[in-house]
């Protein structure tokens, strides 16, 4: 059981690293806001974009990682 949880935790850790690396930087959004760029298609549909999906995936996988870490510490 402990070996299986450890393997799952390792897979989650690698997945978090890869997902974070795939996300675009937040500096791009900040420079557009300061520069006064008009609303674009991407800004209007921010919740449906790839970055939004990657951010949601990061949160869920991080939650699984924390739960696995707690489970492994209890075992």
N, C-alpha and C positions, 0 to 999 in steps of 0.2 A: 504494500500500500504506500509506504513512504517513498519507494523508488518511483512509482507511478506519479505521485504528487510532485516529486522533484523534477521529473521529466516535463510535466505540464507547466511547472513554474519556469523552467528554462525556456520552453517554447513561448510562453507569455512574455518573458523578458526580451527575447529576440524580436518578437512581434512588436513590442512597444518601441524598441530602438528603430526598427525599420519604418514604422508608421510615423514616428516623429521626424525622421530624416526625409520622408516624402512630403511633409507639409511645407507650404511656402512660408517665408518669413512674414512677420507681422509689420515689418518696416514699410512694406509696399502699401499697405492700407493706411498707415499713418501719414505717409508723404502725400497721398491723394487727398486726405482730409485737410491737411494744412494748405495744400496748393489750391484748394477750392474746386476740385474736379467735379463736374456734374455727375448725377447719378448715371451709372452705366448698367448694362444688363447684368454684369456679375455682382454689382453691389445690391441690386434689387433682388436677386435670387441667391443671396449668400447662403441661406439655409439649405439649398439644394446642391451647392457646389461640392466639388471633390474635397476641398479643404474642410468643409463642414462635416462631411461624412468621415474624413480621417480624424477630426477632432472627437467626434462621437465614439469612433472605434477606440481611440486612445483612452478615453474615459472608461469604457466598459472593460477593456483588457487590463487596464490598471487596477480596476476594482477586483477582477478575477485574480490578478497577481497578489493583491493584498490579502484576499481571502485564502489563497493557497499558502501564503507566508504564515498567516495565523494558524491554519490547519497543521502545517508542518511543525510549528513551534509547540503545538499542543501534543502532537504524537510523540 
